[in-house]
Amino acid sequence: MKIYETLARGNFPKTYTGKILLVSFIGVHVPMFGAVTYVLLADTKPFLEQLDVLGAMLLATLIGTGGTMFVMKELLAPVRAASEAADQYLRNRQIPRLPTKYTDSAGVLMASVQECVTRLDASLSSTEGRYQQLERDHSEQFKTLAGMKHDFRTPLTQILGFASLMKAEAIGPIGNTTYQSFVQKIGASGQQLLETLNSVIDLSDSQSLSQIAQDSENLDLVAVARDAVNIEHLHAEQRSVEVEVRAPSELELFTVKSVAKNLTEAMLHAAIAATPSQGTVSLAIESTDTGACVLVESCGGQLSLEDVPPRLATGIQGLKSGAGTLGATPESSTPTTLRLCLIDTLCRSVGAQIRLTQTDGVSFSMYVELDAAASEVLSLAA
């Protein structure tokens, strides 16, 4: 990788094929120059008498160079095809048809790109289908709730109407016996409304607990964290931020895998985005008495008043405004605010909380303790 990185930083030649051809040209001509120099120095014949030999050597070298460079360019066709296939899928989601029957390195590259794109497209299609199904389910639930409007409206109308009559004493003083029947109807309507609301709440809680119980599983949190680091590798490279991982070889935890994965990725993304160029982000995974904790620290990064949602700002003292605000309440938000809100939502979905700390001018950190017992309780409750 060192030679490639050197040529890539120099940006000459610009294309990968050009780099290969340049190396081939130099490799072919260096021996020729050495041979010509040796002939000129070792042979005692006059230079003019050696022109025919030198001309033949030069012609043969040029022909060999041309043939070698042509063949080298053709041998690089699999690399170009794999690169173009990946680029076309990323741009237009066009599935390639690369040959997969060859067993050398170039053939394995094409086969791997083909399989990766195929699997990725299948995963995306499955995810899109599931997303559409969720939208349909939510739409049906909304229609169901909308259909319950009458069940809520009737008792509420009675409550409000009777309350207005009693307040105005339209029939007579409050001691009138008619008010007694109104009071009974108000109580009955309120009880009916309460039972309806309790039924809806119980149904919603039951669905949530059932979903958590279905999704929870024993997983290796360290493996999930390393996958998150690999996913955020491109983001870190683009910002020239180094990511360090401190974790045991493996750490088993009972929780929702998708939440643990998205939570770790979101924490890393937020830390990388807030870290200056050439800075460092560290990810630490540690075991606790009840589960595990995830600590992400940005060395050199700082959170401003606008970055932190109000409900998460209690643990950080002296937040400074990045927009020049003098008050203690932010007047705007930033992309980091949305990321922290997402992290907070993911934490609360599995019964965890995020804690933010910051050392002025040095670093900031995000700490989340995942409690396996909480997931087990939710599962048993469901």
N, C-alpha and C positions, 0 to 999 in steps of 0.2 A: 504493500500500500504506500510505502514511502516514496517510491519513484513516481507512482501515479499522482499522489498528492502534490509533489513538486511540479510536475507538468501541468496539473490542473490549476494550481495557484498562478502559474505563469500565463495560463490561458493561451498557450501556443504549442501546437496547433489547437484550434478551437474545438474540433471534433475528435471523438475517440479514435475514429478510423485514421484521421490525420496523424495522431500520436503514434499509432502502430506503424504507419508507413514511414514516418520520420525515423523511428528506431531501426526499421528494416533497411532504409537507405544508408544510414550511418554504419550499420553492421556490415553491409556489403562493400561499401567504399573504403572503409578503414583498411581492410586487408589489401585492397587493390593499391592504395597509396603506398602502403608499406612495401609491396612487391615491386612497384615501379621505382621507388627510392632505392631499394636494394640493387635492382638491375643497373640503375644509372651509376651507382657508386662502385659496384663490384666489377662490372665489365669494363675492360680497358679500351674497347672500341669507341670511336668517336660517336658523339650523340646523334649526328645526322644518319649514321649507318644503322642506328637502332630504332629509327622512326617507324619502320614497318612492323617491328615486333610490338612496340608500344601502342601503335594504332590498333593492331589486332587485339591486344589485351584490353584496350579501352572499349573497342566495339563489343567484345565478348562481355565485358563488365556491364555495359549499358543494356545489352540484351537481357543478361541475367537479372539486372536490377529491375528492368521493366516487367519481366515475367514474374519475378518474386513479389513485387509490389501488387501486381494484378491478382495473383493467387492469394496473397495475404488479405487483400480487400474482399475477395470472395469468401475466404474463410471466416471473415468477420460478419458475414451476412446473418448468421443466427443471432449474434449479439444485437445487431441493428433491428432484426425482426422482433426479438423479445422486448427491446426498449420501446419500439413503436407500438407494439401491442399493449403494453402497460400504459403508455401515454394515451392511446386512443380510448382505452377503457375509462381512465380517469376523466378524460375530457367529455367523451360522448357516450360512455357506457356501452361501447361496442365490443362484443365478445370475439376474441380472435380465433383463428383456426391454425395453430402452430403445429408442426410435426412433432410427434412424441415417441417415435420408434427408435431414435438414435440413442446410443448409450455413452458417448463420450461427454466431456464437460459441457460443450456447447449444446448437445442434445438434451442433457439433463436440465440445463438452464431453460430451454424452450419448453420442455415438458413441465417444469416446475411453475413457470409463469402461466402456462395454460391451465394447470390444475388450480393455482392460487386464484386466478381470475374466475374460473368456473365456480369454485367454492364460495368466493366472495359474492358473486352475483346471486348464487342460490341463497346465501345468508341474507343478502339485502332484500331479495324477493320475499323470503319468509318473514323478515322483519316488517316489510311494508304491508304484507297480508295481515300480520298480527295487529299492526297499527290500525289498519282499516277496520278489523274486527272489533278492536277496542272502541273505535269511534262509533261503530254501529251499536255496540253494547251501551255506551254512554248515551247515545241518542235514544235508545229504547228506554233506558232508565229515566231520562229526562221526560219522555212522553208519559211514562207511568206517573211520575211526580206531577206533571202538568194535569193529568187526568184526575188527580186527587184534589185539585183546586176546590171542587165543589164540597168535598168532605171538610176542608178547612173553612171555606167561606160561610157555610150555613151556620155552624156554631159561633163563629166570630161575629157574624152579623147580628145574631141574637144577643150576644154579650154586649156589643156596642150599643144596640138599640135600647135594650132594657136599662143599661147603665145611664144612657142619656135621659130616659124618662124619669129614672129615680133621681138623677141630679137636678132636673128641672122641677121635680115634684108636680108633674103635670096633672096627675090624678088627684092628688091631695097630699097631706102631710105624710112624712115617712112612716108614720104609724099605721097607715091604711093597710088593711089586710091584703089588698091587691098586690102591694109591693112584696108581700111574703111569697106569693106564687112566682113573682118575677125573680126573687132571690133564689128560689128553688130551680127555676129554669136556667138562671145564670150558673149555678153550681153544676147542674147536669151537663150544660153545654161545655163548661170548662173542663169537666172530667172527661167528656167525650173527646175534646181536643187534645187533652193530655195523653189519653190512651193512644190516639192516632200518632201523635208525635213520638211517643215511646216506641211504638211499633216500627216506625221509619228508622229511628236511631238504632234500635236493636238489630234491624236488618242490615243497616250500613256497617255497624261494628262487627256483625257476624261475618259479612263478606270480607272485610279487611283482615280479620283474624284468620279466616280460612285461607286467604291468599298468602299471608305470611307463613302459615303453617306448611302450605304446599311448596313454597319457594325456599324455605330454610333447609340447609344441608351442611354436612361436615366438609370443610374445604381447607386448603392450605393457603393461609393468608399471605405468606411470603411469596408463593408462586403468583398469586393475584397481584401483589405489589410489583413484582419484577415484570409482569406483563404490562402493567400500567406505565412503568419506566420505559419499556420498549415502545409503547404507543406514543408517549410524549417525547421520544428521542428526537424526532424531526423538529418539534417546537423548540426544544432546548438547543439544538444545533443552529437553528436560524437566529436565535437570540444570543448565541455564543455563551451559553450557560452550562456549567457542568453539574451533573446530577450524581450524588453519592448515595449509596444504599448501605444501611447498617441493619442487619437482621440475622436471625439464626438460620440454619439450613432449612428448617421447616417449622411451621406453627399452625396447628389445627384449630379451627374455630367453627362453631355452629352458628351460622347466620345466613342471610340471603346473599347469594353469590353476586347477583347483578348489582345490588346496592353496594357491597364491598368494593366491587370493581369500579363502578362509576364514582364512588366516593373518593377512592385513592387517586383516580385519574383527575378528578376535579380539583383536589387539593394540590396535586403536582402542577397542574395547568395554571392555577391561580398563583402559586409560588414562583413559577418560571416567568409568568407574565409580569410580575412585580419586581423581578430581580434585574439589576442592571447588567449590561454586557460584561463578560469576563467574571461574573459572579458565580456563586455556588448555591445549589439547593440540595439539602440532605433529607433523605427519607429514612426514618427509623421505625422498625417494627419490634415491639417488645411484648413479652407475656405479662399478664397481670393475674391477680387472684381469681378474678371472675371471667377473664377472657383475654383480650389483647388490646394494645393501644397503638395508634398510628400517629407519629410525630413528623411533621414536615416543617423544615426551617429554611428560611431564605436569608442567606448571609449577604448583607448589603442592601436588601430590599426594605422598603418602608411603606406602611399603610398610611394613607391620608384620611382626613375626616370624612371625605366623600366616598372613600372605598368601603367603609365598614357600615353595615346595616345597624340601625339604632339598638336593636335587641342584642346584638353581639358586641357592642362597644363598651359594655360595662367592665370588661376585664382589662381594658387598655386605658391608661391614664395619659392625658395631655396629647391627644391626637391633634395634629396640625392640619389646617386646611390647605389643600393643593390648589384651590381656586381663589385664595385671598379672603375667604369668609372670616369674619371676626367672631361670630357667635359659636356656640357649642353644638348647634344642630346643623347638619349638612343641608345645603340648599339645592344640591344636585346629586347625581349618582354617576358611577363609572362602570365599565365592564367588570371590574373586580367586585363591585357590589353585587352584581347578578351572580357571579361565581360563588361568592360567599353565601348568598341566599340559597343557591342550589345545594351547597354542601350542608347547610343547616337543615334543609328539608330532607335530604338523604339521611342525615343523622337521626332526626326525629322519627323517620319511618321505621327504624329498628331500635328505638328506645335509647339512642345515644345523644350526646351533646358535644358541640365543638367549643373549644376554649382558645381564644386568641391572646397572645402576649407579644409585646414589642419592646425592644431596647432602642431608645432613641439614637438614630444615626448608625446603628450596628446591624440589627436584624429584626425579623418578626417570625413568629412560629404559629402553627395550627396544631392543636392537640385534640384527638378524638379517642375515646375509650369505648371499644365495642364490647358489650356485655353479652356473653353467650347465654347466661342465665335468663336474661330478658327475652331472648328469642325462644328459649325453651318454655318459659312461662306463657308467652303468646301462643306458642304451638299447642300447649296443653289446654289453654283457655279455648282455643278454636275447636 
